């Protein structure tokens, strides 16, 4: 065991050593972890102890919508800490009540009451549990290209390969295909039952017994697994089928909510309201762990007469809720959603220019500041630059791109062959321009692997 003297001198080397020896990192083989010690951040930037600055083009885990160290958000946490750091969820407390009231006015349709959690996974866990209790049914339909969280139930809902290590999981979860129009799983028939949504769901219900299905849960816009936007009419079609069979529709907007797509909520683009909305991340930019499950008026009425079998020690934590209240005020006062829309239009146009120069770009998709760039080795065949669940040598092309971008001061993330471009919503045009310049350079790596004509 490495011995580290317990003093107050925390150099970058000491931080790195302690991190390596004592911290367990997510989704990693611990012996391969060599985490960069970060010294600070401001706005769309963070920096290391050597003074190297990095443009945060993924908002860390797509949660820093207001960027690093927003002064008003920091001040709100400090003020709440001075007033009351913690009180149990059984008491009424101002920040908790104020945030719930604000969400009731901000969320679409008749979504009214909120249960506050420590993050998106817990919000999804409680949403599924509540749906089963309200409907007295057991099955839940979720999609393959999805990520709903790392807790037991949320991971069972998740479709991406990380769930494999957690199986067997929650019983009663049924899968449906995704409306991935660039790689349609149904082969693009006209009309396509999968990309239309309703017909595909109807067929699954035929096999699963709609009388046993409690809920359909979907990311309104698929986040981690490729930035996949549904075609117009898709969500409306799911809504109609769910209504026909008395099934609750749950939208997971943990990643897509609170301005990320250029609207307050991604479902606002299509005017479809779920029965349950789960959020986190951009709700308070992740400054304090916080998530929310917000339910319709009908479910709220049910809850007034029935027991809610859910609870957390830190449900509605005052520091977290105070940061949520401040975050919503900041977003309104500073027109953060409008900025996301305007800067997103700029980013989209610049990415279209990159697609003309780089044959390895097969598809560019996005709205607001929620973009995906899909990389291929052949535009005609759409062969992915990195295969689904590619690891090791197979993942090398995109790994090289991400590492070289970081070396040049641009922090990126990727899922197999899709680069995720999700900067803070407070980013400006000059910073967008700098990011695109670096992207232009590093995409030359992807072009090295291009085999098409």
C-alpha positions as CSV (number, residue, x, y, z in Angstrom):
1,X,0.0,0.0,0.0
2,X,1.3,3.4,-0.9
3,X,1.9,5.7,2.1
4,X,1.1,9.4,1.7
5,X,2.0,11.8,4.4
6,X,-1.1,13.6,5.7
7,X,-0.3,17.2,5.3
8,X,-2.0,20.1,3.5
9,X,0.3,20.2,0.5
10,X,-1.7,18.8,-2.3
11,X,0.3,19.0,-5.5
12,X,-0.9,17.7,-8.8
13,X,1.3,14.6,-8.3
14,X,-0.1,13.9,-4.9
15,X,-3.7,14.3,-6.1
16,X,-3.0,11.9,-9.0
17,X,-1.4,9.3,-6.7
18,X,-4.2,9.4,-4.1
19,X,-6.8,9.3,-6.9
20,X,-5.0,6.3,-8.4
21,X,-4.7,4.4,-5.1
22,X,-7.9,5.2,-3.3
23,X,-10.6,6.3,-5.8
24,X,-12.8,3.8,-7.8
25,X,-13.6,5.3,-11.2
26,X,-16.8,4.7,-13.1
27,X,-16.8,2.2,-16.0
28,X,-13.0,1.6,-15.9
29,X,-10.4,-1.0,-15.2
30,X,-8.7,0.7,-12.3
31,X,-5.2,-0.2,-13.3
32,X,-5.6,1.8,-16.5
33,X,-6.9,5.0,-14.9
34,X,-4.5,8.0,-15.1
35,X,-6.9,10.9,-14.3
36,X,-5.9,14.4,-15.0
37,X,-5.9,16.6,-11.8
38,X,-8.1,19.6,-12.4
39,X,-7.4,22.8,-10.6
40,X,-10.4,25.0,-11.5
41,X,-12.9,26.1,-14.1
42,X,-14.9,29.1,-15.3
43,X,-17.7,29.3,-17.9
44,X,-16.9,26.9,-20.7
45,X,-13.4,26.3,-19.6
46,X,-11.4,24.2,-17.0
47,X,-7.7,24.0,-16.4
48,X,-5.1,21.7,-14.8
49,X,-2.4,22.5,-12.2
50,X,0.1,23.4,-14.9
51,X,-2.2,26.1,-16.3
52,X,-3.3,24.2,-19.4
53,X,-6.8,25.3,-20.4
54,X,-9.4,23.0,-21.9
55,X,-12.6,24.1,-23.7
56,X,-15.3,21.8,-22.2
57,X,-17.2,20.7,-25.2
58,X,-19.1,18.0,-23.4
59,X,-20.2,20.0,-20.3
60,X,-18.5,17.2,-18.3
61,X,-21.2,14.6,-18.2
62,X,-23.6,16.8,-20.2
63,X,-24.7,18.4,-17.0
64,X,-22.8,21.7,-16.7
65,X,-25.4,23.7,-18.7
66,X,-24.5,26.9,-16.9
67,X,-20.8,26.1,-17.2
68,X,-18.1,26.0,-14.5
69,X,-18.5,28.1,-11.3
70,X,-21.3,30.4,-12.3
71,X,-21.1,33.0,-9.6
72,X,-24.9,33.3,-9.0
73,X,-25.2,29.6,-8.6
74,X,-22.3,29.3,-6.3
75,X,-23.7,32.2,-4.2
76,X,-27.1,30.5,-3.9
77,X,-25.5,27.3,-2.5
78,X,-23.4,29.4,0.0
79,X,-26.5,31.3,1.1
80,X,-28.5,28.1,1.6
81,X,-25.6,26.5,3.5
82,X,-25.5,29.5,5.9
83,X,-29.3,29.3,6.4
84,X,-29.9,25.5,6.6
85,X,-27.7,22.7,5.2
86,X,-30.1,19.8,5.8
87,X,-33.5,18.9,7.0
88,X,-35.2,15.6,6.5
89,X,-37.6,15.1,3.5
90,X,-40.6,14.8,5.9
91,X,-40.4,18.5,6.7
92,X,-41.5,21.4,4.5
93,X,-38.6,23.6,3.5
94,X,-38.4,26.7,1.4
95,X,-36.0,25.7,-1.3
96,X,-37.7,22.4,-1.8
97,X,-41.2,23.9,-2.1
98,X,-40.0,26.8,-4.3
99,X,-38.3,24.4,-6.8
100,X,-41.3,22.1,-6.9
101,X,-43.6,25.1,-7.6
102,X,-41.2,26.5,-10.3
103,X,-41.2,23.1,-12.1
104,X,-45.0,22.9,-12.0
105,X,-45.1,26.2,-13.9
106,X,-42.2,25.4,-16.3
107,X,-42.7,21.8,-17.3
108,X,-45.1,21.1,-20.2
109,X,-48.8,20.3,-20.0
110,X,-50.3,19.3,-16.7
111,X,-47.1,18.0,-15.0
112,X,-47.5,19.3,-11.5
113,X,-45.9,17.4,-8.6
114,X,-42.3,16.5,-8.2
115,X,-40.3,14.0,-6.1
116,X,-36.7,15.1,-5.8
117,X,-33.8,12.6,-5.9
118,X,-30.0,12.6,-6.0
119,X,-29.8,12.2,-9.8
120,X,-31.3,10.8,-13.0
121,X,-31.0,7.1,-12.1
122,X,-32.9,7.5,-8.9
123,X,-35.6,9.6,-10.8
124,X,-36.0,6.7,-13.3
125,X,-36.1,4.1,-10.5
126,X,-38.9,5.9,-8.8
127,X,-40.8,6.6,-12.1
128,X,-40.9,2.9,-12.9
129,X,-41.9,1.9,-9.4
130,X,-44.6,4.5,-9.4
131,X,-45.9,3.5,-12.8
132,X,-46.3,-0.1,-11.6
133,X,-48.1,1.0,-8.5
134,X,-50.5,3.4,-10.4
135,X,-51.4,0.9,-13.1
136,X,-51.1,-2.3,-11.1
137,X,-49.2,-3.8,-14.0
138,X,-45.6,-5.2,-14.1
139,X,-44.0,-4.9,-17.6
140,X,-42.1,-1.9,-18.8
141,X,-41.0,-1.3,-22.4
142,X,-37.7,0.5,-23.1
143,X,-35.4,0.9,-26.1
144,X,-32.1,-0.7,-27.0
145,X,-30.0,2.4,-27.6
146,X,-30.7,3.9,-24.3
147,X,-29.1,4.8,-21.0
148,X,-31.2,5.5,-17.9
149,X,-28.7,5.2,-15.1
150,X,-26.4,2.8,-13.2
151,X,-28.6,1.7,-10.3
152,X,-30.2,-1.8,-10.5
153,X,-33.6,-0.9,-12.0
154,X,-32.3,2.0,-14.2
155,X,-29.6,-0.3,-15.5
156,X,-32.2,-2.9,-16.4
157,X,-34.0,-0.3,-18.4
158,X,-30.8,0.7,-20.1
159,X,-30.2,-0.9,-23.5
160,X,-26.5,-0.2,-24.1
161,X,-23.8,-2.8,-23.5
162,X,-23.0,-1.7,-20.0
163,X,-26.1,-3.5,-18.8
164,X,-24.7,-6.9,-19.7
165,X,-22.4,-7.0,-16.7
166,X,-25.4,-6.2,-14.4
167,X,-27.7,-9.0,-15.8
168,X,-29.9,-10.6,-14.8
169,X,-31.7,-7.4,-13.9
170,X,-35.2,-6.1,-13.1
171,X,-37.8,-8.6,-14.4
172,X,-40.5,-7.4,-16.8
173,X,-38.4,-5.2,-19.0
174,X,-39.2,-5.5,-22.7
175,X,-37.1,-4.0,-25.5
176,X,-38.1,-2.1,-28.6
177,X,-36.0,-0.8,-31.5
178,X,-35.0,2.9,-31.8
179,X,-36.0,5.4,-34.5
180,X,-32.4,5.6,-35.7
181,X,-33.1,6.9,-39.2
182,X,-29.4,6.9,-40.3
183,X,-29.2,3.2,-39.5
184,X,-32.9,2.1,-39.6
185,X,-33.2,-1.3,-37.9
186,X,-36.2,-2.1,-40.1
187,X,-34.4,-1.2,-43.3
188,X,-36.4,1.9,-44.3
189,X,-39.7,0.4,-45.5
190,X,-42.2,3.1,-46.4
191,X,-43.8,3.8,-44.0
192,X,-41.3,2.5,-41.4
193,X,-43.0,0.9,-38.4
194,X,-40.0,1.5,-36.2
195,X,-39.3,5.1,-37.1
196,X,-43.0,5.9,-37.0
197,X,-43.1,4.5,-33.5
198,X,-46.7,3.5,-32.9
199,X,-46.9,0.5,-35.3
200,X,-43.7,-1.0,-33.8
201,X,-45.0,-0.5,-30.3
202,X,-48.4,-2.0,-31.2
203,X,-46.7,-5.2,-32.5
204,X,-44.6,-5.6,-29.3
205,X,-47.8,-5.1,-27.2
206,X,-49.5,-7.8,-29.2
207,X,-46.8,-10.3,-28.0
208,X,-46.5,-8.9,-24.5
209,X,-50.2,-8.3,-23.5
210,X,-50.9,-4.6,-23.2
211,X,-52.9,-5.3,-20.1
212,X,-49.7,-6.1,-18.3
213,X,-47.6,-3.1,-19.5
214,X,-47.3,-0.4,-17.0
215,X,-45.1,2.1,-18.9
216,X,-43.1,2.9,-22.0
217,X,-39.9,4.8,-21.1
218,X,-37.8,6.6,-23.7
219,X,-35.2,9.2,-23.8
220,X,-36.9,12.0,-25.8
221,X,-33.6,12.4,-27.6
222,X,-31.2,9.5,-27.2
223,X,-28.1,11.0,-25.5
224,X,-25.2,8.7,-24.6
225,X,-26.0,6.2,-27.3
226,X,-25.5,8.4,-30.4
227,X,-27.5,11.6,-30.2
228,X,-30.5,10.1,-32.0
229,X,-33.4,12.5,-32.7
230,X,-36.8,11.0,-33.3
231,X,-38.6,11.8,-36.6
232,X,-41.5,14.2,-36.5
233,X,-44.6,12.4,-35.4
234,X,-42.7,9.6,-33.5
235,X,-43.4,10.7,-30.0
236,X,-47.0,11.6,-30.8
237,X,-47.5,8.1,-32.2
238,X,-46.2,6.6,-29.0
239,X,-48.5,8.9,-27.0
240,X,-51.5,7.7,-28.9
241,X,-50.8,4.0,-28.5
242,X,-50.1,4.4,-24.8
243,X,-53.4,6.3,-24.3
244,X,-55.2,3.5,-26.2
245,X,-54.1,0.9,-23.8
246,X,-53.9,2.8,-20.5
247,X,-50.1,2.7,-20.5
248,X,-48.1,5.5,-18.9
249,X,-45.6,7.3,-21.1
250,X,-42.3,8.3,-19.4
251,X,-39.9,10.7,-20.9
252,X,-36.3,10.6,-19.7
253,X,-35.0,14.1,-20.2
254,X,-32.1,13.8,-17.7
255,X,-29.7,14.8,-20.5
256,X,-31.9,16.6,-23.0
257,X,-33.9,18.8,-20.6
258,X,-33.4,22.4,-19.4
259,X,-32.4,24.1,-22.7
260,X,-30.0,21.5,-24.1
261,X,-31.9,21.2,-27.4
262,X,-32.8,24.9,-27.6
263,X,-36.1,24.5,-25.9
264,X,-36.8,24.1,-22.2
265,X,-37.6,20.5,-22.7
266,X,-36.9,18.4,-25.8
267,X,-40.5,17.2,-25.9
268,X,-41.5,20.8,-26.5
269,X,-40.2,20.5,-30.1
270,X,-43.0,18.1,-30.8
271,X,-45.7,19.3,-28.4
272,X,-46.0,15.9,-26.7
273,X,-46.5,15.7,-22.9
274,X,-45.6,12.5,-20.9
275,X,-47.3,11.2,-17.8
276,X,-44.0,11.3,-16.0
277,X,-40.9,13.4,-16.8
278,X,-37.6,12.5,-15.3
279,X,-34.8,15.2,-15.1
280,X,-31.5,15.9,-13.5
281,X,-28.2,17.2,-14.9
282,X,-29.2,20.6,-16.4
283,X,-31.8,21.1,-13.6
284,X,-29.0,22.7,-11.5
285,X,-25.9,22.1,-13.7
286,X,-24.8,19.3,-11.4
287,X,-23.4,21.6,-8.8
288,X,-25.1,19.5,-6.1
289,X,-26.5,16.0,-6.8
290,X,-30.2,16.5,-7.8
291,X,-32.8,14.8,-9.9
292,X,-36.6,15.1,-10.2
293,X,-39.6,12.9,-11.1
294,X,-42.4,15.2,-12.1
295,X,-45.9,13.6,-12.6
296,X,-49.1,14.5,-14.3
297,X,-52.2,15.9,-12.5
298,X,-53.9,12.6,-12.8
299,X,-51.0,10.8,-11.1
300,X,-50.9,13.6,-8.6
301,X,-54.5,13.0,-7.7
302,X,-53.8,9.3,-7.4
303,X,-51.0,10.1,-5.0
304,X,-53.3,12.1,-2.7
305,X,-55.3,9.0,-2.0
306,X,-52.6,6.3,-2.3
307,X,-49.3,5.6,-0.6
308,X,-46.1,6.6,-2.4
309,X,-43.7,3.7,-1.8
310,X,-40.4,5.6,-2.4
311,X,-38.0,7.6,-0.4
312,X,-34.4,8.8,0.0
313,X,-32.5,10.3,2.9
314,X,-31.5,13.1,0.6
315,X,-34.8,13.6,-1.2
316,X,-35.1,17.3,-1.8
317,X,-31.8,18.2,-0.2
318,X,-32.0,21.9,0.7
319,X,-28.6,22.7,-0.9
320,X,-29.5,20.9,-4.1
321,X,-33.0,22.4,-4.3
322,X,-31.6,25.9,-3.6
323,X,-29.2,25.4,-6.5
324,X,-32.1,24.3,-8.7
325,X,-34.1,27.4,-7.9
326,X,-31.1,29.6,-8.6
327,X,-30.4,27.7,-11.9
328,X,-33.9,28.3,-13.3
329,X,-33.7,32.0,-12.4
330,X,-30.3,32.4,-14.0
331,X,-31.5,30.6,-17.2
332,X,-34.5,33.0,-17.5
333,X,-32.6,36.1,-16.6
334,X,-29.7,35.4,-18.9
335,X,-31.7,33.9,-21.8
336,X,-29.7,30.7,-21.6
337,X,-32.2,28.7,-23.7
338,X,-32.1,31.4,-26.4
339,X,-28.3,31.4,-26.4
340,X,-28.4,27.6,-26.8
341,X,-30.6,28.0,-29.8
342,X,-28.5,30.7,-31.4
343,X,-25.2,29.1,-30.7
344,X,-26.6,25.8,-31.8
345,X,-27.6,27.2,-35.2
346,X,-24.0,28.5,-35.6
347,X,-22.5,25.1,-34.5
348,X,-24.8,23.3,-36.9
349,X,-23.8,25.4,-39.9
350,X,-20.1,25.0,-39.1
351,X,-20.5,21.3,-38.7
352,X,-22.2,21.2,-42.1
353,X,-19.1,22.9,-43.5
354,X,-16.9,20.3,-41.9
355,X,-19.0,17.5,-43.5
356,X,-18.2,18.9,-46.9
357,X,-14.4,18.7,-46.2
358,X,-14.2,15.4,-44.3
359,X,-15.5,12.3,-46.1
360,X,-15.4,10.4,-42.9
361,X,-18.4,12.4,-41.6
362,X,-21.4,10.3,-42.4
363,X,-24.1,12.2,-40.6
364,X,-24.5,15.4,-38.5
365,X,-27.6,15.7,-36.3
366,X,-28.7,18.0,-33.6
367,X,-30.6,20.9,-32.2
368,X,-29.5,23.5,-29.7
369,X,-26.2,22.5,-28.2
370,X,-26.9,18.7,-28.5
371,X,-25.1,17.5,-31.6
372,X,-23.7,14.2,-32.8
373,X,-21.2,13.7,-35.6
374,X,-21.3,10.1,-36.9
375,X,-18.0,8.9,-38.5
376,X,-17.8,6.2,-41.2
377,X,-15.2,4.5,-43.3
378,X,-17.5,4.7,-46.4
379,X,-20.4,7.1,-46.9
380,X,-22.1,4.8,-49.4
381,X,-22.2,1.7,-47.1
382,X,-22.3,3.7,-43.9
383,X,-19.7,1.4,-42.4
384,X,-19.0,2.8,-38.9
385,X,-15.5,4.0,-38.2
386,X,-15.7,2.1,-34.8
387,X,-18.1,-0.8,-34.6
388,X,-20.9,-1.1,-32.0
389,X,-19.3,-1.9,-28.7
390,X,-15.8,-1.6,-30.3
391,X,-12.9,-2.0,-27.9
392,X,-9.2,-2.0,-28.0
393,X,-7.7,-1.8,-31.5
394,X,-11.2,-1.6,-33.0
395,X,-11.9,1.6,-31.0
396,X,-8.5,3.2,-31.8
397,X,-9.6,5.7,-34.5
398,X,-12.0,7.6,-32.3
399,X,-9.7,7.2,-29.3
400,X,-7.0,8.9,-31.3
401,X,-9.4,11.8,-32.2
402,X,-10.5,12.4,-28.6
403,X,-6.9,12.3,-27.3
404,X,-5.5,14.6,-30.0
405,X,-8.4,17.1,-29.4
406,X,-7.6,17.1,-25.7
407,X,-3.9,17.7,-26.4
408,X,-5.0,20.7,-28.4
409,X,-7.2,22.0,-25.6
410,X,-10.7,20.6,-26.6
411,X,-12.4,18.2,-24.3
412,X,-14.6,15.8,-26.3
413,X,-16.5,12.6,-25.7
414,X,-17.7,9.8,-28.0
415,X,-19.8,6.7,-28.1
416,X,-18.2,4.2,-30.5
417,X,-18.3,6.1,-33.9
418,X,-20.3,9.1,-32.8
419,X,-18.7,12.3,-31.4
420,X,-20.9,14.0,-28.9
421,X,-20.8,17.8,-29.0
422,X,-22.5,19.2,-26.0
423,X,-20.8,22.3,-24.7
424,X,-22.2,24.5,-21.8
425,X,-25.2,26.5,-22.9
426,X,-23.4,29.7,-21.9
427,X,-20.8,29.2,-24.6
428,X,-20.2,32.1,-27.1
429,X,-19.6,32.3,-30.8
430,X,-15.8,32.7,-30.5
431,X,-15.5,29.6,-28.4
432,X,-17.7,27.7,-30.9
433,X,-15.3,28.9,-33.6
434,X,-12.2,27.7,-31.7
435,X,-13.8,24.3,-31.1
436,X,-14.7,23.9,-34.8
437,X,-11.1,24.8,-35.8
438,X,-9.7,22.0,-33.6
439,X,-12.3,19.6,-34.8
440,X,-11.4,20.4,-38.4
441,X,-7.8,19.4,-37.6
442,X,-8.4,16.2,-35.7
443,X,-11.0,14.9,-38.1
444,X,-8.1,14.4,-40.4
445,X,-7.4,11.3,-38.3
446,X,-10.8,9.9,-39.2
447,X,-10.2,10.6,-42.9
448,X,-7.0,8.4,-42.7
449,X,-9.3,5.4,-42.2
450,X,-11.7,6.3,-45.0
451,X,-12.1,3.6,-47.7
452,X,-14.9,4.9,-49.8
453,X,-14.6,6.6,-53.2
